[in-house]
């Protein structure tokens, strides 16, 4: 019985450390990125959430430059590994109606600016995401 109590205590401590780490993740929260396509600007809100102790990023809202928008829920970045101010993940790109996963580098320039860098189909991009308050 003593080993079961010790095991239970160890599990509770590990879960608490994982939850504390997830809550203190500097990526957690909402971010916004600006895009331009066909001479029109639009904005996507992204949200980093902690799922099973790991950060996962979803696109949650899309709006145009006139402020018209709609809620949108889709996976944006998965398999995120982030330490300090840098990390990696798999960025989900919709290209011609099909989803592709490309390796992305994540870098916090400061507490409110995240640069997401990736390369696909010979095209490289550095997106700048701003933290929403």
C-alpha positions in Angstrom: 0.0 0.0 0.0 2.9 2.3 0.8 4.2 1.9 -2.8 0.8 2.8 -4.2 0.7 6.0 -2.1 4.2 6.9 -3.2 3.3 6.3 -6.8 0.1 8.4 -6.5 2.0 11.2 -4.9 4.6 11.1 -7.7 1.9 11.2 -10.4 0.3 14.2 -8.7 3.6 16.0 -8.5 4.4 15.3 -12.2 0.9 16.4 -13.3 1.3 19.5 -11.2 4.7 20.3 -12.7 3.3 19.7 -16.3 0.3 21.9 -15.6 2.5 24.7 -14.1 4.8 24.5 -17.1 1.9 24.6 -19.5 0.3 27.6 -17.7 3.6 29.5 -17.8 4.2 28.8 -21.5 5.1 32.2 -23.1 3.1 31.3 -26.2 -0.2 30.7 -24.4 -2.9 33.2 -25.4 -4.2 34.9 -28.5 -2.1 36.3 -31.4 -3.0 38.1 -34.6 -1.2 37.9 -38.0 -1.9 40.2 -41.0 -1.9 38.8 -44.5 -2.4 40.2 -47.9 -3.8 38.4 -50.9 -5.1 39.9 -54.2 -4.4 43.4 -52.8 -6.7 42.8 -49.8 -5.6 42.6 -46.2 -7.1 40.1 -43.8 -6.3 39.1 -40.2 -6.2 35.8 -38.5 -6.4 35.3 -34.8 -4.5 32.4 -33.5 -4.7 30.8 -30.0 -2.2 28.7 -28.3 -3.8 26.2 -26.0 -2.4 23.6 -23.7 -3.6 20.2 -24.7 -2.4 17.1 -22.8 0.4 19.2 -21.3 1.6 20.4 -24.8 1.1 23.7 -26.6 -1.1 23.5 -29.7 -2.1 26.4 -31.9 -5.5 27.0 -33.6 -6.7 29.6 -36.0 -9.9 30.9 -34.3 -11.1 34.0 -36.1 -10.6 35.6 -39.6 -11.6 39.2 -40.5 -11.0 41.6 -43.3 -9.6 45.1 -43.2 -13.1 46.5 -42.7 -13.5 44.5 -39.5 -16.0 42.0 -40.9 -15.1 38.6 -39.7 -16.2 35.2 -38.6 -15.2 32.5 -36.1 -13.0 29.9 -37.6 -11.6 26.8 -35.8 -8.8 24.9 -37.5 -5.5 23.4 -36.4 -2.6 25.8 -37.3 0.5 24.4 -35.5 1.0 21.1 -33.9 3.8 19.1 -32.3 5.2 22.3 -30.8 8.5 22.0 -28.9 9.3 25.4 -27.3 12.1 26.3 -24.8 13.1 29.7 -23.8 12.4 32.0 -26.7 12.7 29.5 -29.6 11.0 26.4 -30.8 9.6 24.3 -33.7 6.3 22.8 -34.8 4.4 21.6 -37.8 2.6 24.4 -39.5 -0.6 23.4 -41.2 -0.9 25.1 -44.7 -4.1 24.9 -46.8 -2.9 24.8 -50.4 -5.4 24.3 -53.2 -7.9 22.8 -50.8 -5.5 20.3 -49.2 -3.7 20.5 -45.9 0.0 20.1 -45.7 2.3 20.0 -42.7 5.6 22.0 -43.0 8.3 22.4 -40.4 8.1 25.9 -38.8 10.5 27.7 -36.5 9.0 29.8 -33.8 10.9 32.7 -32.2 9.7 35.2 -29.6 11.3 38.6 -30.5 9.7 40.0 -27.3 6.8 39.1 -25.1 4.3 40.4 -27.7 5.9 39.5 -31.0 6.3 35.9 -32.4 8.0 35.2 -35.7 6.8 32.0 -37.4 9.2 31.0 -40.2 8.6 28.2 -42.7 9.5 27.1 -46.3 7.2 25.2 -48.7 7.2 24.7 -52.4 10.3 26.8 -52.8 8.6 29.7 -51.0 9.9 30.9 -47.7 8.0 33.2 -45.3 8.5 34.9 -42.0 5.1 35.8 -40.4 5.0 38.3 -37.6 2.3 37.5 -35.0 1.3 40.1 -32.4 -0.1 39.2 -29.0 -3.7 40.3 -28.4 -4.4 41.7 -25.0 
